[in-house]
Amino acid sequence: GASAGGSGFDVVDAAFRNADQDQDGKLNRAEFLRFIQQGL
């Protein structure tokens, strides 16, 4: 569950790392589209 400590960014960070398949720290177009299609 979400804690009151403001650590909701952990989920976003994990999702971003999962989407960033080449691990370059940014999403290219293909990665971004796949990320959206997965519904986060």
GURO-455639 format. One record per atom (N, C-alpha, C): residue in three letters; atom name; x, y, z. Coordinates in nm, 4 decimals. Example, Ala and Ser with C-alpha at 12.3 -4.5 7.8 and 13.67 -1.06 7.14 Angstrom:
- r_a_c1_c2_c3
- ALA_N_1.3190_-0.5690_0.7800
- ALA_CA_1.2300_-0.4500_0.7800
- ALA_C_1.3200_-0.3300_0.7800
- SER_N_1.2850_-0.2250_0.7080
- SER_CA_1.3670_-0.1060_0.7140
- SER_C_1.2900_0.0030_0.7870
This chain:
- r_a_c1_c2_c3
- GLY_N_0.0819_-0.1207_0.0000
- GLY_CA_0.0000_0.0000_0.0000
- GLY_C_0.0850_0.1252_0.0000
- ALA_N_0.0227_0.2371_-0.0239
- ALA_CA_0.0931_0.3646_-0.0233
- ALA_C_0.1102_0.4125_0.1193
- SER_N_0.2295_0.4563_0.1515
- SER_CA_0.2545_0.5074_0.2853
- SER_C_0.2347_0.6578_0.2881
- ALA_N_0.2196_0.7134_0.4075
- ALA_CA_0.2030_0.8574_0.4223
- ALA_C_0.3374_0.9290_0.4182
- GLY_N_0.4450_0.8544_0.4004
- GLY_CA_0.5777_0.9138_0.4020
- GLY_C_0.6172_0.9802_0.2718
- GLY_N_0.5257_0.9827_0.1761
- GLY_CA_0.5565_1.0475_0.0492
- GLY_C_0.6493_0.9655_-0.0378
- SER_N_0.6457_0.8333_-0.0233
- SER_CA_0.7352_0.7487_-0.1010
- SER_C_0.6648_0.6917_-0.2238
- GLY_N_0.5592_0.7567_-0.2682
- GLY_CA_0.4891_0.7114_-0.3875
- GLY_C_0.5770_0.7125_-0.5110
- PHE_N_0.6857_0.7900_-0.5065
- PHE_CA_0.7749_0.7971_-0.6211
- PHE_C_0.8500_0.6661_-0.6426
- ASP_N_0.8539_0.5807_-0.5421
- ASP_CA_0.9181_0.4507_-0.5592
- ASP_C_0.8499_0.3725_-0.6708
- VAL_N_0.7165_0.3802_-0.6751
- VAL_CA_0.6407_0.3094_-0.7777
- VAL_C_0.6717_0.3677_-0.9152
- VAL_N_0.6733_0.4994_-0.9231
- VAL_CA_0.7040_0.5656_-1.0494
- VAL_C_0.8457_0.5323_-1.0939
- ASP_N_0.9388_0.5345_-0.9997
- ASP_CA_1.0782_0.5056_-1.0316
- ASP_C_1.0939_0.3622_-1.0808
- ALA_N_1.0281_0.2693_-1.0146
- ALA_CA_1.0352_0.1294_-1.0562
- ALA_C_0.9734_0.1114_-1.1942
- ALA_N_0.8603_0.1769_-1.2172
- ALA_CA_0.7947_0.1670_-1.3474
- ALA_C_0.8825_0.2274_-1.4566
- PHE_N_0.9469_0.3399_-1.4236
- PHE_CA_1.0354_0.4040_-1.5209
- PHE_C_1.1527_0.3132_-1.5549
- ARG_N_1.2160_0.2568_-1.4533
- ARG_CA_1.3303_0.1679_-1.4786
- ARG_C_1.2866_0.0479_-1.5611
- ASN_N_1.1656_-0.0016_-1.5351
- ASN_CA_1.1136_-0.1137_-1.6120
- ASN_C_1.0920_-0.0742_-1.7578
- ALA_N_1.0458_0.0488_-1.7798
- ALA_CA_1.0193_0.0954_-1.9159
- ALA_C_1.1479_0.1310_-1.9892
- ASP_N_1.2489_0.1752_-1.9144
- ASP_CA_1.3759_0.2193_-1.9736
- ASP_C_1.4613_0.0976_-2.0066
- GLN_N_1.4275_0.0319_-2.1168
- GLN_CA_1.4846_-0.0995_-2.1441
- GLN_C_1.6337_-0.0956_-2.1725
- ASP_N_1.6833_0.0119_-2.2309
- ASP_CA_1.8277_0.0179_-2.2555
- ASP_C_1.9036_0.0865_-2.1423
- GLN_N_1.8299_0.1203_-2.0342
- GLN_CA_1.8916_0.1722_-1.9111
- GLN_C_1.9795_0.2940_-1.9363
- ASP_N_1.9345_0.3827_-2.0261
- ASP_CA_2.0128_0.5038_-2.0521
- ASP_C_1.9610_0.6235_-1.9733
- GLY_N_1.8623_0.6010_-1.8876
- GLY_CA_1.8121_0.7085_-1.8033
- GLY_C_1.7052_0.7939_-1.8686
- LYS_N_1.6684_0.7605_-1.9904
- LYS_CA_1.5580_0.8319_-2.0548
- LYS_C_1.4831_0.7368_-2.1476
- LEU_N_1.3579_0.7725_-2.1728
- LEU_CA_1.2757_0.6873_-2.2567
- LEU_C_1.2811_0.7360_-2.4008
- ASN_N_1.3120_0.6455_-2.4910
- ASN_CA_1.2969_0.6816_-2.6313
- ASN_C_1.1510_0.6615_-2.6715
- ARG_N_1.1183_0.6929_-2.7946
- ARG_CA_0.9779_0.6889_-2.8365
- ARG_C_0.9179_0.5492_-2.8201
- ALA_N_0.9904_0.4473_-2.8623
- ALA_CA_0.9383_0.3112_-2.8537
- ALA_C_0.9150_0.2708_-2.7085
- GLU_N_1.0098_0.3022_-2.6224
- GLU_CA_0.9955_0.2703_-2.4803
- GLU_C_0.8766_0.3449_-2.4210
- PHE_N_0.8624_0.4713_-2.4590
- PHE_CA_0.7542_0.5531_-2.4058
- PHE_C_0.6187_0.4990_-2.4487
- LEU_N_0.6054_0.4639_-2.5755
- LEU_CA_0.4785_0.4095_-2.6238
- LEU_C_0.4457_0.2783_-2.5541
- ARG_N_0.5454_0.1924_-2.5367
- ARG_CA_0.5231_0.0656_-2.4675
- ARG_C_0.4808_0.0919_-2.3234
- PHE_N_0.5436_0.1900_-2.2605
- PHE_CA_0.5123_0.2283_-2.1228
- PHE_C_0.3656_0.2706_-2.1109
- ILE_N_0.3196_0.3536_-2.2046
- ILE_CA_0.1805_0.3996_-2.2021
- ILE_C_0.0848_0.2832_-2.2269
- GLN_N_0.1171_0.1993_-2.3238
- GLN_CA_0.0278_0.0898_-2.3601
- GLN_C_0.0114_-0.0093_-2.2457
- GLN_N_0.1136_-0.0220_-2.1624
- GLN_CA_0.1049_-0.1108_-2.0469
- GLN_C_0.0154_-0.0520_-1.9386
- GLY_N_-0.0186_0.0750_-1.9504
- GLY_CA_-0.1040_0.1382_-1.8515
- GLY_C_-0.0330_0.1634_-1.7205
- LEU_N_0.1006_0.1874_-1.7278
- LEU_CA_0.1808_0.2104_-1.6089
- LEU_C_0.1719_0.0881_-1.5213
